[in-house]
Amino acid sequence: MPPTLASLVHHSALKLTVRAGEDRLDVPVRWAHVSELADPVPYMEGGELLLITALKLDAEDPEAMRRYVRRLAGAGVVGLGFAVGVNYDEVPAALVDAAAQEGLPLLEVPRRTPFLAISKAVSAAIAADQYRAVTAGFAAQRELTRQALTAGPEGLLAALAQQVDGWAALYDASGAVVATAPEWAGRRAARLTAEVERLRERPAPASSVVGGPGGPDADDRVELHSLGTGRRPRAALAVGTAAAPGTAERYAVHSAIALLTLITERSRSLHAAEQRIGAAVLRMLLAGEPDHARAVAGDLYGELLDAPFRMIVAEAAPGPAARAHADGPAPARGAAAKSAEATGAPLDALAEALEAAAARSGEAVLVVPEGERLVVLAPDGGAAVTACADFAAALEAGRPAGGAREAGDDGELVVGLSAPAGPIAAASAYKQAEQALSVARRRGRVCVEHEQLAAGSVLPLLADDAVRAFADGLLRALYEHDATGRGDLVASLRAWLSRHGQWDAAAADLGVHRHTLRYRMRRVEEILGRSLDDPDVRMELWLALKATSSDQGPGAHTRP
């Protein structure tokens, strides 16, 4: 504890006597300062014991003393020491009354006690307190290190909570609570998830101080600290205490941050090694060698390779800024490089979300980064697949109407999921995931599952620009013929194809004689130079009509 006025009064060598403010002697003293100025306030910082002899003060003037004492109290001076036997044989009553009225402790300093002795006593007490804090901090560091080595992060948190007389919690990269100490702190830590997510958006290292989230925990003072040395924090530490930590507690917190950062970075190195093994396992699966893949994986991925899994392929694309400046001058290329670098952010965020979900549920997951692409093997129906769907839904919800991207976006994410598969069918699952990803990109979707493609219709795929251009070119001559008023070949062709070439039914739909319809179909063949007897031609014409069904004619969708 730092020195207080009470400890100075009880100091046997100083012989100080309390003349006013007896109920405020437990205030800490930051320093002892001597000043005979009539107004020393401009030179005060707060927390000082001011020592005076009243050399330049009229200490017997009640109004002057009231103003003097009031200014000292307002400046944060914690006590006033008055030396008797120098200018005054005793403490003037006006000063005693003023100090009592303001509640400012007033100490009588005998003539035989020099101010220097009081300053030395305060300095020695402060030094002793700092020494105790440093010693306690080193002891806490040793204990935290021991717990980290023997009991891991959980033991470290328990030791930290004991050192700060509060609680501590560790969060993973997704902001989820990993461990707490004591156990009752789990609910408090969970209510700070939003604050942890905000902290993760800031470059590491970062910290913030927040109050309790409400209820019985509202009096808690909580410090949040990011952990990790990379661009994105890998974890976060929360420390809750009833008041601001002292010097010793601060040493303990900083030691815990350093140790947890080392643990986190070591975990990153192990994680990188696991990813390299995972990449080798994936290559073997795609090459049709599941037995070799199992042998290399060992127990690293548990039963992942023995149960149905989903293949997830995610891809990040550069934002508009990167594409616009990719071929520009040097400064523009620098901006594009930064933007291209940012395209890895959504992939990193997706990988963290899937790995965190798998870790919380205790399931194995294989995550392999491949440049601007991420390949994941996750158990079918598991937490990682659910987290992928939730992640995609959150991105979809954050997009403007129609799926358009904002001009400031640095990159976009598209994800394709395969149907459930086993190790033997890994290559097929990968192809399915790529197909789903391609459809997601064309439709402007974040995520598409391969099973959704079979359950839906092929017609939405006709919205692709390349298909529309093909349809325009194939039907243009027919539309141009009809535009001259010389017939209705397009409507006739649509009716005939929709009736599977049945002349009477198609003619009835059009309200014309079947011979008229036959004549029109011969004109279609002449104009297009294609035979309607060819099933491939009929299929292409039908799809072309579907692709342009919402337009007035070829190219109409491009007209202003």
Salt bridges, closest charged atoms under 4 A:
ASP39 OD2 - ARG71 NH2 2.96
GLU45 OE1 - ARG30 NH2 3.86
GLU63 OE1 - ARG66 NH2 2.70
GLU63 OE2 - ARG67 NH1 3.66
GLU102 OE2 - ARG70 NE 3.49
GLU108 OE1 - ARG19 NH1 2.73
ASP129 OD1 - ARG132 NH2 3.59
GLU143 OE2 - ARG146 NH2 2.90
ASP172 OD2 - ARG360 NH1 3.54
GLU195 OE2 - ARG198 NH2 2.76
ASP217 OD1 - ARG188 NE 3.05
ASP217 OD2 - ARG191 NH2 2.10
ASP220 OD2 - ARG188 NH1 2.50
GLU223 OE2 - ARG221 NH1 2.82
GLU223 OE1 - HIS225 NE2 2.96
GLU223 OE2 - ARG250 NH2 2.80
GLU265 OE1 - ARG268 NH1 3.34
GLU289 OE1 - HIS292 ND1 3.44
ASP291 OD1 - ARG294 NH1 3.38
ASP306 OD1 - ARG294 NE 2.86
GLU315 OE2 - ARG373 NH2 2.95
GLU315 OE1 - ARG441 NH2 2.55
ASP348 OD2 - ARG231 NH2 3.68
GLU352 OE1 - ARG200 NH2 3.13
GLU352 OE1 - ARG232 NH2 3.31
GLU352 OE2 - ARG234 NH1 3.81
GLU355 OE2 - HIS271 NE2 2.91
ASP380 OD1 - ARG310 NE 2.99
GLU396 OE2 - ARG445 NE 3.77
GLU412 OE1 - ARG405 NE 3.13
GLU434 OE2 - ARG373 NH1 2.65
GLU449 OE1 - ARG310 NH1 3.32
GLU451 OE1 - ARG310 NH2 3.19
ASP472 OD2 - HIS557 NE2 3.97
ASP482 OD1 - HIS481 ND1 3.36
ASP504 OD1 - ARG514 NH1 3.93
ASP509 OD2 - ARG499 NE 2.65
GLU526 OE1 - ARG523 NH1 2.70
GLU540 OE1 - ARG530 NH1 2.75
ASP551 OD2 - ARG468 NH2 2.78
ASP551 OD2 - HIS557 ND1 3.45
